[in-house]
Amino acid sequence: MTAAKADVFVPIRPGTDVALVRAMVHVLDREELTDADRPAAHTTGWDELRRSAAAMPPPRAATITGSTTS
């Protein structure tokens, strides 16, 4: 049902959603697509997430999640 409402459906293996999110943060951070001050001001653990995401480039996440969508 959720996928039917999505603009892009990324099929992933159950239980691998964290790897997908880390890969998305990896790209957002690498491409400097976030306002660095905003997450730091409104969240906790942002720096830890960024460090964790640095180790999850999209090709690695694709292997973990079983996704071939690029």
C-alpha positions as CSV (number, residue, x, y, z in Angstrom):
1,M,0.0,0.0,0.0
2,T,2.8,2.4,0.9
3,A,4.7,1.6,-2.3
4,A,1.6,2.5,-4.4
5,K,1.8,6.1,-3.1
6,A,5.5,6.4,-3.6
7,D,7.2,8.3,-6.5
8,V,10.0,5.8,-6.4
9,F,9.8,2.3,-5.0
10,V,13.0,0.8,-3.7
11,P,12.5,-2.9,-3.0
12,I,14.7,-4.0,-0.1
13,R,15.1,-7.2,1.9
14,P,13.2,-7.1,5.2
15,G,15.3,-5.7,8.0
16,T,17.7,-3.8,5.8
17,D,16.0,-0.4,6.0
18,V,18.8,1.0,8.2
19,A,21.4,0.3,5.6
20,L,19.2,2.1,3.0
21,V,18.8,5.2,5.3
22,R,22.5,5.3,6.0
23,A,23.3,5.2,2.2
24,M,20.8,8.0,1.6
25,V,22.5,10.1,4.4
26,H,25.9,9.1,2.8
27,V,24.8,10.7,-0.5
28,L,23.2,13.8,1.2
29,D,26.3,14.4,3.2
30,R,28.7,13.7,0.3
31,E,26.8,16.0,-2.1
32,E,26.4,18.6,0.7
33,L,22.7,18.6,0.3
34,T,21.9,19.3,4.0
35,D,22.1,22.4,6.0
36,A,24.7,21.3,8.5
37,D,23.4,23.5,11.3
38,R,19.8,22.4,11.1
39,P,20.2,18.7,12.0
40,A,22.7,19.6,14.7
41,A,20.2,22.1,16.2
42,H,17.1,19.8,16.0
43,T,18.4,16.3,16.5
44,T,20.8,14.3,18.7
45,G,23.4,12.0,17.3
46,W,23.8,13.7,13.9
47,D,27.6,13.5,13.9
48,E,27.4,9.8,14.8
49,L,24.9,9.2,12.0
50,R,27.2,11.0,9.5
51,R,30.2,8.8,10.6
52,S,28.1,5.7,10.3
53,A,26.8,6.8,6.9
54,A,30.3,7.4,5.6
55,A,30.8,3.7,5.7
56,M,27.7,2.9,3.7
57,P,28.1,4.1,0.1
58,P,25.2,3.1,-2.2
59,P,26.9,0.1,-3.8
60,R,27.5,-1.4,-0.3
61,A,23.9,-0.7,0.7
62,A,22.6,-2.3,-2.6
63,T,24.5,-5.5,-1.7
64,I,23.0,-5.5,1.8
65,T,19.5,-4.6,0.9
66,G,19.3,-6.6,-2.3
67,S,18.2,-3.6,-4.2
68,T,19.3,-3.0,-7.8
69,T,17.5,0.4,-8.1
70,S,19.9,3.2,-8.7
